[in-house]
Amino acid sequence: MSSSRLRLAPHELWRGIRSTARSDVLGGALLLAATVVAVVLANSPAAPWYEGVRDFTFGIPELHLDLSVGAWAADGLLAIFFFVVGLELKEEFVAGRLRDPRRAALPIAAAVGGVAVPALFFVIVNASSGAEVLRGWAIPTATDIAFAVAVIAVVGKFLPPALRVFLLTLAIVDDLIAITIIATFYTESISLPLLVLAILPLAGFALAVQKGIRAWWILLPLAVAVWALVHAAGVHATVAGVLLGFVVPVLPTERARVVVAGDPGKIPSGEPEYNGMAAHFADRWGVVATLFAVPVFAFFAAGVHIGGWAGLTSALRDPITIGIIVGLVVGKPVGILITTFLLSRIPALRLDVSLRWPDLAGMSFLAGIGFTVSLLVGELAYGSSSVADEHVKIGVLLGSFLAAVVGGAVLAVRNSRARAELDAAGGRADADGPRAPEHP
């Protein structure tokens, strides 16, 4: 066999690297690794170094951008993540699962129930703790897409594809609700002149992408200007990322389109296929968010000093910690399952025939993995590095861990049964997932 047959062409090799970088498992693994390293460093002799790096401040005070490294990660890098979220949300509403109201109604309603019930549980647990503590009501309402989808990708290869679609739709709507909560309830004061001024570079960015312009030296300065002005106006800067994502066109046009099937002049049959600008940018920036932005944020946000067994027991006696754990581990699945059950009684809103309630139960526990946005809301509610924020981190880490273990265990059992049923039906199960039964 010649060596040329063993080599991948450069474009094929790059395609494989990008495919791996975008995989659910890798994204979740990097997020988990960054979290573990942060917790270890914060509770080791290297803690002063870790805290010194996290709290090191630099920037431009005149633009309200004199921030710590941790704040840059939360306000700056997460804006990239929310830009991708904005792109995906718009794609879903224009051309995806959320375009069909009947198909999207159940997961959308489940997302609302999965936000309302955890918040209610947190309020009940902390009802006698005062208004300052109740500011954290939104902490257990978020679902971390990267972690939740990574778990289902690992343990649920033979589960119905409709289950992953349900989880993705629920998580996308959950993100939209979280963005609205951050913009509405965690913005102290707004400078209207700066917010109005931010419309100018946003309009410039929208006009450029509508014309199909992809040059970074044009779009990036406009995006940074929007981000800086929104931040200076007092609105959390991640909202700027969502706004930028929302103005990118989804459907390809004569001006704004990207060829995805090769060079038009070299395609022997038919017209080339095109992607809209939203899919193009989501493809490019999704890798940056997965491999860099979210793990770096997790590294600086998850480094909680537990203080040994005494510190852990002290945190577990705090109603804030208890409310978060109860909200994530109990509130999320209860809210999702009850809402889905009640609305599925309506004939027009029936569940996909391939879904079973044990599958939905496992998925609903995975929705209790509230990490990235939960940590962000905790900082906004109680202030970075405060005692309450440290207890928030412990509650989010423990609650997310328990939700992942329970949900993963339920789906692993269901996955084993699905694989056994496939084998019994004459199909072949391998590492790539289920295959259709073979016929003579």
C-alpha positions in Angstrom: 0.0 0.0 0.0 1.5 3.3 -1.1 2.2 5.9 1.6 0.1 8.4 -0.4 -3.0 6.4 0.5 -2.2 6.7 4.2 -1.9 10.5 4.2 -4.9 12.8 4.5 -5.1 15.9 2.2 -4.5 19.1 4.2 -8.1 20.2 3.9 -9.4 16.8 5.0 -7.1 16.8 8.0 -8.3 20.2 9.0 -11.8 19.2 8.5 -11.3 16.2 10.9 -9.6 18.5 13.5 -12.5 20.9 13.4 -15.0 18.1 13.6 -13.3 16.8 16.7 -13.0 20.3 18.2 -16.8 20.8 17.8 -17.7 17.5 19.4 -19.9 17.4 22.4 -17.6 15.1 24.3 -14.5 17.3 23.9 -16.3 20.5 24.9 -17.6 18.9 28.1 -14.2 17.3 28.8 -12.4 20.6 28.5 -14.9 22.3 30.7 -14.6 19.6 33.3 -10.8 19.7 33.2 -10.8 23.4 33.7 -13.1 23.2 36.6 -11.1 20.4 38.4 -7.8 22.3 37.9 -9.4 25.5 39.3 -10.7 23.8 42.4 -7.4 22.0 43.0 -5.4 25.2 42.6 -7.7 27.1 44.9 -7.3 24.6 47.7 -3.5 24.0 47.3 -0.4 25.9 48.2 -0.7 27.5 44.7 -3.9 29.3 45.8 -2.1 32.7 46.3 -0.8 32.5 42.7 -4.2 31.4 41.3 -6.0 34.2 43.2 -3.3 36.7 42.2 -3.8 35.9 38.5 -7.6 35.9 38.7 -7.7 39.2 40.6 -5.0 41.0 38.5 -6.5 44.2 37.1 -5.8 45.9 33.8 -7.7 47.8 31.1 -8.9 51.3 30.3 -10.6 53.0 33.3 -12.0 55.8 31.1 -14.1 53.2 29.2 -15.1 51.4 32.4 -12.9 48.5 31.3 -10.4 48.4 34.2 -11.3 44.8 35.0 -9.7 41.8 36.7 -8.7 38.8 34.7 -11.7 36.9 36.1 -14.0 39.8 35.1 -12.5 39.9 31.6 -13.2 36.2 31.3 -16.8 36.6 32.5 -17.6 39.8 30.6 -15.4 39.4 27.6 -14.8 35.7 26.7 -18.4 34.7 27.6 -19.6 37.3 25.1 -18.1 35.0 22.4 -20.1 32.1 23.9 -23.3 34.1 23.9 -22.6 35.3 20.3 -22.7 31.7 19.3 -25.8 31.2 21.4 -27.4 34.1 19.6 -26.5 32.7 16.2 -28.0 29.3 17.1 -31.1 30.8 18.6 -31.8 32.8 15.4 -31.1 29.7 13.3 -33.6 27.7 15.3 -36.3 30.4 15.1 -35.8 31.0 11.4 -35.0 27.6 9.9 -34.8 25.0 12.8 -36.8 23.2 15.4 -38.4 26.4 16.9 -39.9 27.4 13.6 -42.7 24.8 13.9 -44.8 25.9 16.9 -46.4 22.4 17.3 -43.0 20.6 17.3 -41.3 23.2 19.6 -44.2 23.7 22.0 -43.4 20.9 24.4 -39.6 21.5 24.9 -40.3 25.3 25.1 -42.9 24.7 27.8 -40.5 22.3 29.5 -37.8 24.9 29.5 -40.2 27.4 31.2 -41.1 24.9 33.8 -37.5 24.0 34.3 -36.8 27.7 35.0 -39.8 28.5 37.2 -39.7 25.5 39.6 -36.0 25.7 40.6 -36.4 29.4 41.2 -39.5 28.6 43.4 -37.6 26.0 45.3 -34.7 28.4 45.9 -37.1 31.1 47.2 -38.8 28.6 49.5 -35.5 27.4 51.0 -34.3 31.0 51.5 -37.7 32.6 52.3 -36.5 33.8 55.8 -33.0 34.9 54.7 -33.7 38.4 53.5 -33.9 40.2 50.2 -30.1 40.2 49.6 -30.0 36.4 49.7 -33.1 36.2 47.5 -31.2 38.0 44.7 -29.8 34.6 43.8 -33.2 33.1 42.8 -32.1 32.7 39.2 -28.9 30.7 40.0 -30.4 27.2 39.7 -32.5 28.0 36.6 -29.8 27.6 33.9 -28.8 24.5 32.0 -25.3 24.2 30.7 -25.5 22.9 27.1 -21.9 21.8 26.9 -22.0 19.6 30.0 -25.5 18.2 29.5 -25.0 17.3 25.8 -21.6 15.9 26.5 -23.1 13.4 29.1 -25.8 12.3 26.7 -23.2 11.9 23.9 -21.2 9.6 26.1 -23.9 7.4 27.7 -26.7 7.7 25.2 -25.4 6.6 21.8 -28.3 4.2 21.3 -31.1 6.3 22.7 -33.7 7.9 20.3 -32.3 10.9 18.4 -35.5 12.7 19.4 -34.2 12.8 23.0 -31.1 14.8 22.1 -33.3 17.1 20.0 -35.6 17.7 22.9 -32.7 18.5 25.2 -31.1 20.9 22.7 -34.3 22.7 22.1 -35.0 22.9 25.9 -31.4 24.2 26.5 -31.6 26.8 23.7 -34.8 28.2 25.1 -33.3 28.0 28.6 -30.4 30.2 27.3 -32.9 32.7 25.9 -34.6 32.9 29.3 -31.3 33.2 31.1 -30.2 36.1 28.8 -33.5 37.9 29.5 -33.1 37.4 33.2 -29.6 38.8 33.2 -30.6 41.8 31.2 -33.7 42.5 33.3 -32.9 41.6 36.9 -29.1 41.9 37.1 -28.6 45.3 35.6 -28.3 47.9 38.3 -28.3 51.1 36.3 -28.3 51.9 32.6 -26.7 54.8 30.8 -29.2 55.4 28.0 -26.8 57.7 25.9 -24.2 55.0 25.8 -26.8 52.3 25.0 -28.2 54.4 22.2 -24.6 55.0 20.9 -24.1 51.2 20.8 -26.8 51.1 18.1 -24.4 52.7 15.6 -21.7 50.0 15.5 -24.4 47.4 15.8 -26.2 48.8 12.8 -22.8 48.9 11.0 -22.2 45.2 11.8 -25.7 44.3 10.7 -25.3 46.1 7.4 -21.9 44.5 6.8 -23.1 40.9 7.3 -26.3 41.6 5.3 -24.0 42.5 2.4 -22.0 39.3 2.9 -18.9 40.9 4.3 -16.7 38.5 6.3 -13.5 40.4 6.7 -12.4 40.3 10.3 -10.7 43.7 10.2 -14.2 45.2 9.4 -16.5 43.1 11.6 -14.3 42.6 14.7 -13.8 46.4 15.5 -17.5 46.9 15.1 -18.3 44.0 17.4 -15.8 45.2 20.0 -17.3 48.7 19.9 -20.8 47.3 20.5 -19.4 45.2 23.4 -17.5 48.1 25.0 -20.5 50.5 24.8 -23.0 48.0 26.1 -20.6 47.2 29.0 -20.0 50.9 29.7 -23.8 51.5 29.6 -24.3 49.1 32.6 -25.8 46.2 30.8 -24.0 42.9 31.2 -21.7 42.6 28.2 -22.8 39.1 27.3 -26.0 40.7 26.0 -23.9 42.4 23.3 -22.9 39.0 22.1 -26.5 37.9 21.7 -27.5 41.1 19.9 -24.6 40.7 17.5 -25.7 37.1 16.8 -29.3 38.1 16.2 -28.4 40.5 13.4 -26.6 37.9 11.3 -28.8 36.6 8.5 -29.6 32.9 8.6 -30.9 32.2 5.1 -28.4 32.5 2.2 -29.0 35.4 -0.2 -27.2 36.5 -3.4 -25.0 38.7 -1.3 -24.8 37.0 2.1 -23.9 33.3 1.5 -21.1 30.8 1.9 -20.4 27.9 -0.5 -20.4 24.6 1.4 -20.2 22.1 -1.5 -16.9 23.2 -3.1 -16.0 25.5 -5.9 -19.1 26.3 -8.0 -17.0 26.1 -11.2 -15.9 22.6 -10.4 -19.2 21.0 -9.4 -20.2 18.7 -12.3 -23.9 18.4 -11.6 -26.4 20.9 -10.2 -25.9 24.1 -8.3 -23.6 24.4 -5.3 -25.0 24.3 -1.8 -24.9 27.5 0.3 -25.0 28.3 4.0 -26.2 31.5 5.5 -23.9 33.8 7.4 -25.2 32.6 10.8 -24.1 29.0 10.1 -20.8 30.2 8.8 -20.0 32.3 11.9 -21.4 29.6 14.3 -19.0 27.1 12.7 -16.0 29.4 13.1 -16.7 30.9 16.5 -18.2 27.8 18.0 -14.7 26.2 18.1 -13.3 29.3 19.8 -16.1 29.2 22.4 -15.7 25.5 23.0 -11.9 25.2 23.1 -11.0 28.6 24.7 -13.7 31.0 25.9 -15.9 28.7 28.1 -13.0 26.6 29.6 -11.0 29.8 30.5 -14.2 31.3 32.1 -14.7 28.1 34.1 -11.0 28.1 35.2 -11.4 31.5 36.8 -15.0 31.2 37.9 -14.9 27.7 39.5 -11.9 28.2 41.8 -13.6 28.1 45.2 -11.6 27.8 48.4 -13.6 25.1 50.3 -11.6 25.3 53.5 -11.5 21.6 54.2 -14.2 19.6 55.8 -15.1 22.4 58.1 -15.6 24.8 55.2 -17.6 22.3 53.2 -20.0 21.6 56.2 -20.3 25.3 56.8 -21.3 25.8 53.1 -23.8 23.0 53.3 -25.5 24.6 56.2 -26.0 27.8 54.2 -29.5 28.1 52.8 -28.0 29.5 49.6 -26.0 26.3 49.0 -29.0 24.1 49.9 -31.4 26.2 47.7 -29.1 25.8 44.7 -28.6 22.1 45.1 -32.3 21.5 45.6 -33.2 23.7 42.7 -30.8 21.9 40.3 -31.2 18.3 41.4 -34.9 18.4 42.3 -36.4 21.5 40.9 -35.2 21.1 37.3 -36.5 17.6 36.7 -39.7 18.2 38.6 -40.4 21.4 36.6 -39.6 19.8 33.2 -41.4 16.5 33.8 -44.6 18.0 35.3 -44.9 20.6 32.5 -44.2 18.0 29.8 -46.7 15.5 31.3 -49.5 18.0 31.6 -49.1 19.5 28.1 -48.6 16.1 26.4 -52.2 15.3 27.4 -53.2 17.8 24.7 -53.6 15.8 21.5 -51.9 18.4 19.3 -48.8 18.4 21.5 -48.1 14.7 21.7 -44.5 13.5 22.4 -42.4 11.9 19.7 -43.4 8.3 19.5 -39.8 7.1 20.1 -39.5 8.8 23.5 -40.3 7.1 26.8 -40.8 8.7 30.1 -37.6 7.0 31.7 -35.6 8.6 28.9 -37.2 12.0 29.6 -36.5 11.6 33.3 -32.8 11.0 32.7 -32.7 13.9 30.3 -34.5 16.2 32.8 -31.8 15.4 35.4 -29.1 16.3 32.9 -30.9 19.7 32.5 -30.0 20.3 36.2 -26.3 20.6 35.2 -26.3 24.4 35.6 -22.7 25.5 35.4 -21.5 28.4 33.1 -24.6 30.7 33.4 -25.3 29.6 37.0 -21.8 30.7 38.1 -22.2 34.0 36.2 -25.5 34.7 37.8 -24.0 34.0 41.2 -21.3 36.6 40.6 -23.9 39.1 39.5 -26.2 38.4 42.4 -23.6 38.5 45.3 -20.4 39.9 43.9 -17.2 38.1 42.9 -15.1 36.5 45.7 -17.8 37.2 48.4 -18.6 34.5 51.0 -22.0 34.1 49.4 -20.4 33.7 46.0 -18.0 31.0 47.3 -21.0 29.1 48.6 -22.8 29.6 45.3 -19.8 27.9 43.6 -20.0 24.9 46.0 -23.7 24.6 45.5 -23.4 24.8 41.7 -20.6 22.3 41.6 -22.2 19.8 43.9 -25.7 20.2 42.4 -24.4 19.9 38.9 -22.3 16.8 39.8 -25.3 15.1 41.5 -27.6 15.9 38.5 -25.0 14.6 36.1 -24.5 11.3 38.0 -28.2 10.6 38.4 -29.2 11.6 34.9 -26.2 9.8 33.4 -27.0 6.6 35.4 -30.6 6.6 34.3 -29.7 7.1 30.6 -26.9 4.6 30.8 -29.4 1.9 31.9 -31.8 3.0 29.2 -29.0 3.0 26.6 -28.0 -0.6 27.6 -31.6 -1.7 27.1 -31.9 0.0 23.7 -28.6 -1.6 22.6 -29.9 -5.0 23.7 -33.2 -4.5 21.8 -31.3 -3.5 18.7 -29.1 -6.6 18.9 -32.2 -8.8 19.4 -33.8 -7.2 16.4 -30.8 -8.2 14.2 -29.1 -4.9 14.0 -25.5 -4.2 14.7 -24.3 -1.9 17.6 -20.9 -0.4 17.4 -19.0 2.7 18.5 -20.8 4.8 15.8 -24.2 4.1 17.2 -27.2 2.0 16.2 -27.5 0.7 12.7 -30.5 -0.6 10.9 -31.2 -4.3 11.0 -29.6 -6.3 8.3 -31.8 -8.2 5.8 -30.8 -11.1 3.5 
